[in-house]
Amino acid sequence: MYYSGHCKDRDRQKWRCPLKVKNADSTCHCSTSHYGRVVYTHSQDNLRLFPKTPRSCPTWKGIYDKRTAAERVFKRQKLDFKLTFF
């Protein structure tokens, strides 16, 4: 499914059929409508699976880069420098 935005009025995320998003003339077997199949997910259901920031945007990449950098620093302190605290 293709991320199609966040509905503020109902606080949910909207996902559309990728075939209909890219080309309206393509044959989509999931729905007979012109708009294509739409699935809504609530962010309260599972924030790890459905974050408010889509994984395909540059903001997500920046956040993830900072997180992995912090993980590498902690690994270096704990394992390489043997600074484990009990």
Summary of the structure (lengths in Angstrom):
residues: 86
radius of gyration: 19.7
end to end distance: 45.8
largest distance: 62.6
contacts: 177
relative contact order: 0.12
helix: 33%
strand: 19%
